[in-house]
Amino acid sequence: MPQVHLFLFILHVSHWDEAVRRGIRCGVSLRSFVQSFDVKSAAGDVPVAVPEVFVFEFCIRPRIMASNQQVNVDQTGPRLADVKTESLASSGQFDRTSSGLRNTRSALGLNPLAPIDEEHDIAPHQDLLWSRIRLALREPFAEFLGTFILVLFGNGSVAQVVLSAGQKSAPGMNGFGDYQSINWGWGLGVMLGVYVAGDSGAYLNPAITFTNCLFRGLPWRRFPIYLIAQFLGGFVAAGVVYANYINAINTFEGGPGIRTVPPAANATAQIFCTYPQAFLTKASQFFSEFIASAILMLVIFALKDDTNNGVSRGGGNWFPLGLFFLIFGLGACFGWETGYAINLARDFGPRLMSYILGYGPKVWTAGDYYFWIPMFAPFCGCMFGAFLYDFFIYTGQSPVNTPWLGLKALVRPDLAWKVHRKHQAQLKAQEAV
């Protein structure tokens, strides 16, 4: 008798109209919306197993084909157009909006397949103009917002500590925070920025992005657009911090329009970017940023190594928290001399913003033209830290694990190109699967 009830249920037109409508609007799989109906046997308590192939071939596909690529929901509900039945019939899946953006994303250096949930990808609103722009630039937007959050929290913590110094109204009667408050701010900024930018890989740092291209196979064509997004994130965040603290800056500096750079007594330019201690030589400035960047990259590679059988086991969900402690530790141990910029986007973007906001050319000349150190040293330090980890610990695919520790690629660029093409072919094969 269950077969009879199943047959009568299938013939019930209104029910299958609802099934098709729900399946298309929600973008769920065939199994999902078949199971969304509680089909019972005559006894009323035994579920009937609905054969999915039978349901699709005799009930769902004929109705979709007859709809001429349009599904009318009801008189008051929305209408979903452009349901490509040929693709549905051949693959059993609805068309993804992102599939039409593959060429655009490839031209931008991104993976042709956008990192988006399938149900969201086939939703009607994805055909809107902004939705398509968002799909095309999802990872750069993620890097922008992640870096924005990083600098917003970091610069915000520096601003609060600097501008409230000596405030008697604060708990302890000596301002709202101390140096460790700054380390907390930067640590939290990195952790939350990683959560925001997860879909892009959450690099948030051009030096880290570059090192992943060099050592972990991140496509080089992705580096330029990530660099631009990260720079803009830091640039905009510095502007937001300035707008929030402009009255406090005016009071601290001695009036509107007065903007000074360290080592001036009431300088506030250090809120936005780093400045070295006056006693440091150029070599010391470079080494301070170099060693902090090397530690940063070495530990990140350790946290992200799935083959590392230590406590982290690839970091997993604990990776952002591990980064928090890493940044906090770097600030507590190596932050005093140069401010531990370790990030071009965190330093150059806000430095440029401070120049535009009226701090003048001294933002470039201070510290004997220190500005280029946090732009260049992090790249050298991150590459060295990555080399150390791969040389002593990492057993996976890496330039270090090739003949001559990867130096052969410098002598024979043709061999490096062959390896690159082979790697790209493997990636395409994985995407096809």
C-alpha positions in Angstrom: 0.0 0.0 0.0 2.8 2.5 0.5 3.4 2.4 -3.3 -0.2 3.5 -3.9 0.0 6.4 -1.5 3.3 7.4 -3.1 1.7 7.3 -6.6 -1.3 9.4 -5.4 1.0 11.8 -3.8 3.0 12.3 -7.0 -0.2 12.9 -8.9 -1.1 15.7 -6.5 -0.3 18.6 -8.7 -0.3 21.4 -6.1 2.2 19.5 -3.9 4.7 19.1 -6.8 4.3 22.7 -7.8 5.3 23.5 -4.3 8.2 21.0 -4.5 9.6 22.5 -7.7 9.1 26.0 -6.4 10.8 25.3 -3.2 13.7 23.5 -4.8 14.4 26.3 -7.3 14.0 29.2 -5.0 16.1 27.7 -2.3 18.7 26.1 -4.5 18.7 23.0 -2.5 19.7 19.6 -3.9 17.1 17.1 -5.2 17.6 15.0 -2.1 17.1 17.9 0.2 13.7 19.1 -1.1 12.4 15.5 -1.6 13.2 14.9 2.0 11.5 18.1 3.0 8.1 16.4 2.4 7.0 14.0 5.2 5.6 11.3 2.9 4.0 8.6 5.1 2.7 5.2 4.4 -0.9 4.2 5.0 0.0 3.4 8.6 0.9 7.0 9.1 4.2 6.3 10.8 6.5 4.7 8.3 8.3 7.1 5.9 8.1 6.2 2.2 11.4 6.1 0.4 11.0 8.3 -2.6 13.2 7.2 -5.5 15.0 10.4 -6.6 15.6 9.4 -10.2 11.9 8.6 -10.7 10.8 11.9 -9.0 13.1 13.9 -11.2 12.4 12.2 -14.5 8.7 12.0 -14.3 7.7 14.9 -12.0 10.2 17.7 -11.8 11.9 17.9 -15.2 8.7 17.8 -17.3 7.3 20.7 -15.2 10.5 22.8 -15.5 10.7 22.1 -19.3 7.1 23.2 -19.7 7.7 26.4 -17.9 9.9 27.7 -20.8 12.7 28.7 -18.5 10.5 30.7 -16.2 8.9 29.7 -12.9 5.9 31.6 -11.8 5.8 31.3 -8.0 2.3 32.8 -7.4 0.5 36.0 -7.9 2.2 37.9 -5.1 5.6 36.1 -4.9 8.8 36.7 -6.9 9.5 35.3 -10.4 12.7 33.5 -11.2 13.8 33.7 -14.8 16.6 32.2 -16.8 16.5 28.7 -15.4 18.6 26.9 -17.9 16.9 23.6 -18.2 19.4 22.0 -20.4 22.1 22.4 -17.7 19.7 21.2 -15.1 18.7 18.1 -17.1 22.3 17.1 -17.9 23.9 17.8 -14.5 21.1 18.0 -12.0 22.3 21.4 -10.8 21.1 24.9 -11.4 23.3 27.5 -13.1 25.7 29.4 -10.9 25.9 33.1 -11.4 29.7 33.0 -10.8 30.2 30.7 -13.8 29.6 33.7 -16.1 32.4 35.7 -14.3 35.2 33.2 -14.8 36.9 35.2 -17.5 36.7 38.4 -15.5 38.1 36.8 -12.4 40.9 35.1 -14.3 41.8 38.5 -15.9 42.1 39.9 -12.4 44.4 37.1 -11.3 41.8 35.4 -9.2 40.6 31.8 -9.1 37.9 31.4 -11.8 35.6 29.9 -9.3 34.4 32.4 -6.7 34.4 31.2 -3.1 30.7 31.4 -2.5 28.0 29.0 -1.1 26.2 27.2 -3.9 22.8 28.2 -2.6 23.8 31.8 -2.6 25.3 31.5 -6.0 22.1 30.5 -7.7 19.8 32.9 -5.9 18.0 35.5 -8.0 19.6 38.5 -6.4 23.0 37.4 -7.7 22.1 38.7 -11.1 22.0 42.3 -9.8 24.9 44.5 -10.9 26.4 45.0 -7.5 26.1 41.2 -6.7 28.1 40.4 -9.8 30.8 43.0 -9.0 31.0 41.5 -5.5 31.4 38.0 -6.9 34.1 39.2 -9.3 36.1 40.9 -6.5 35.1 38.9 -3.5 38.7 38.1 -2.4 40.1 41.6 -2.9 37.2 43.0 -1.0 37.9 40.5 1.8 41.6 41.6 1.9 40.5 45.2 2.0 38.1 44.8 4.9 40.5 42.5 6.8 43.3 44.9 6.6 40.9 47.8 7.4 39.9 46.0 10.6 43.6 45.3 11.4 44.6 48.9 11.1 41.5 50.3 12.7 42.0 48.4 15.9 45.8 48.9 15.9 45.9 52.6 15.1 42.9 53.1 17.4 44.7 51.6 20.3 47.8 53.8 19.7 45.6 56.9 19.5 43.9 56.2 22.8 47.1 55.6 24.6 48.9 58.6 23.2 46.1 61.1 23.3 44.9 60.2 26.8 48.4 60.2 28.4 48.3 61.8 31.9 44.5 62.0 32.0 43.5 62.1 35.7 40.0 61.0 35.0 41.2 57.6 33.9 41.3 54.6 36.2 44.7 54.9 37.8 44.8 58.6 37.0 47.4 58.2 34.3 45.6 57.8 31.0 43.4 55.2 29.3 46.0 52.5 28.5 49.7 51.8 28.4 52.1 50.1 25.9 50.5 46.7 26.5 47.2 48.2 25.4 48.7 48.8 22.0 49.8 45.2 21.8 46.3 44.1 22.7 44.9 46.4 20.0 47.2 45.1 17.2 46.7 41.5 18.3 42.9 41.8 18.3 43.0 43.6 15.0 44.9 40.8 13.3 42.7 38.1 14.8 39.5 39.8 13.8 40.9 40.8 10.4 41.6 37.1 9.7 38.0 36.2 10.6 36.7 38.9 8.2 38.9 38.0 5.3 38.8 34.2 5.6 37.6 33.6 2.0 40.6 35.3 0.5 43.2 33.4 2.6 43.4 36.4 5.0 47.0 37.4 4.2 46.5 41.1 5.2 50.1 41.8 4.6 51.9 42.2 1.2 55.1 40.5 2.5 53.1 37.5 3.7 51.2 37.3 0.3 54.5 37.5 -1.5 56.1 34.8 0.6 53.1 32.5 0.0 53.5 33.0 -3.7 57.2 32.1 -3.5 57.0 29.1 -1.1 53.4 27.8 -1.1 52.2 28.1 -4.7 49.8 31.1 -4.4 49.4 32.3 -8.0 51.7 35.2 -8.7 49.0 36.9 -10.7 47.0 37.3 -7.5 49.7 39.4 -5.8 49.1 42.8 -7.4 45.4 43.0 -6.7 45.9 41.7 -3.1 48.6 44.3 -2.6 46.3 47.1 -3.8 43.4 45.9 -1.6 45.6 45.6 1.5 47.2 49.1 0.9 43.7 50.7 0.5 42.4 48.9 3.6 45.2 50.4 5.7 44.9 53.8 4.0 41.1 54.1 4.6 41.3 52.8 8.2 43.9 55.5 9.1 41.4 58.1 7.8 38.6 56.7 10.0 40.9 56.8 13.1 41.9 60.4 12.3 38.2 61.5 11.9 37.3 59.8 15.2 40.1 61.4 17.2 40.5 64.8 15.4 39.4 66.9 18.4 41.6 65.0 20.7 44.5 65.4 18.3 43.8 69.2 18.1 43.9 69.4 21.9 47.0 67.3 22.3 48.9 69.1 19.6 48.0 72.6 20.9 45.3 73.6 18.4 43.7 73.0 15.0 46.2 72.8 12.1 49.2 71.9 14.3 50.5 68.5 13.3 53.9 67.3 14.4 56.1 64.2 13.9 58.3 62.4 16.4 60.6 63.3 18.2 58.5 66.4 18.8 57.2 66.6 22.4 53.4 66.5 21.4 53.7 64.6 18.2 50.8 62.5 17.1 52.0 61.2 13.7 53.0 58.0 15.4 49.4 57.1 15.8 49.2 56.2 12.1 52.6 54.8 11.2 55.9 53.8 12.9 58.9 55.9 13.7 62.3 54.6 15.0 64.0 55.5 18.2 66.5 58.4 17.6 69.6 56.4 18.7 69.1 53.6 16.1 71.4 53.3 13.1 70.1 52.5 9.7 71.3 48.9 10.0 69.6 48.6 13.4 66.4 49.9 12.0 66.4 47.3 9.3 67.4 44.4 11.5 64.6 45.2 14.0 62.0 44.9 11.3 63.8 42.0 9.7 63.8 39.8 12.8 60.3 40.5 13.8 59.1 39.7 10.2 61.1 36.5 10.1 59.5 35.3 13.4 56.1 36.3 12.1 56.4 34.2 8.9 58.1 31.2 10.5 55.3 30.9 13.1 52.6 31.4 10.6 54.0 28.6 8.4 54.1 26.4 11.5 50.5 27.2 12.4 49.3 26.5 8.9 51.2 23.3 8.4 48.7 20.4 8.4 51.6 17.9 8.4 53.0 19.4 11.6 51.9 16.9 14.3 52.4 19.3 17.1 49.7 20.8 19.3 48.4 23.1 16.5 48.0 20.4 13.8 47.7 23.1 11.1 46.0 25.7 13.4 42.5 25.0 12.3 39.9 27.1 14.1 42.6 28.1 16.6 44.7 29.8 13.9 43.3 33.4 14.4 43.9 33.0 18.2 47.4 31.8 17.6 48.0 34.9 15.5 46.7 37.1 18.3 49.3 35.7 20.7 52.0 35.9 18.0 51.4 39.6 17.3 51.1 40.4 21.1 54.4 38.6 21.7 56.2 40.4 18.9 55.0 43.8 20.3 56.0 42.9 23.8 59.4 41.6 22.8 60.5 43.4 19.7 58.2 46.5 19.3 59.9 49.3 21.1 62.8 50.2 18.8 60.8 50.6 15.5 57.2 50.0 16.4 57.1 46.5 14.8 55.4 47.6 11.5 56.2 44.3 9.8 53.6 45.2 7.2 53.8 47.6 4.2 50.0 48.0 4.2 49.9 48.8 7.9 52.6 51.4 7.6 52.8 52.9 4.1 49.0 53.3 3.7 48.5 55.2 7.0 51.8 57.1 6.4 50.4 58.4 3.1 47.1 59.3 4.8 48.9 61.3 7.5 50.9 63.2 4.9 47.6 64.1 3.1 46.0 65.1 6.4 48.6 67.7 7.1 51.6 66.2 8.8 53.8 67.3 6.0 56.9 65.9 4.4 58.5 65.1 7.7 56.6 61.8 7.6 59.0 60.8 4.9 62.2 62.4 6.2 61.9 61.5 9.9 64.4 58.9 11.2 66.8 59.7 8.3 64.2 58.7 5.7 63.1 55.7 7.7 59.9 55.3 5.7 61.3 52.8 3.3 62.5 50.3 6.0 59.0 49.0 6.9 58.3 48.8 3.2 61.3 46.6 2.3 62.5 44.8 5.4 59.3 42.8 6.0 59.7 41.2 2.6 63.3 40.1 3.4 62.4 39.0 6.9 59.3 37.0 5.8 61.3 35.2 3.1 64.0 34.3 5.5 61.6 33.1 8.2 59.8 30.9 5.5 63.2 29.5 4.4 64.1 28.6 7.9 60.9 26.7 8.5 61.0 24.9 5.2 64.7 24.1 5.6 64.5 22.5 9.0 60.9 21.3 9.3 58.6 21.4 6.3 58.5 18.2 4.2 55.9 19.2 1.6 56.2 21.0 -1.8 58.5 24.0 -1.5 61.4 25.5 -3.5 63.6 24.5 -0.6 62.8 20.9 -1.3 64.1 21.0 -4.8 67.6 20.7 -6.2 70.1 23.3 -4.9 67.4 24.5 -2.4 65.5 26.2 -5.2 68.5 28.1 -6.4 68.5 26.1 -9.6 65.4 27.9 -10.7 67.5 31.1 -10.7 70.1 29.6 -12.9 67.7 27.7 -15.2 64.5 29.8 -15.5 63.2 27.3 -18.1 63.0 24.6 -15.5 61.2 26.8 -13.2 58.6 27.6 -15.9 58.1 23.9 -16.5 57.4 23.3 -12.8 55.0 26.3 -12.8 53.1 24.9 -15.7 52.9 21.5 -14.2 51.6 23.0 -10.9 49.0 25.0 -12.8 47.8 21.8 -14.6 47.4 20.1 -11.3 45.3 22.9 -9.9 43.1 22.9 -13.0 42.6 19.1 -12.6 41.6 19.6 -9.0 39.1 22.3 -10.0 37.6 20.0 -12.6 37.1 17.3 -10.0 
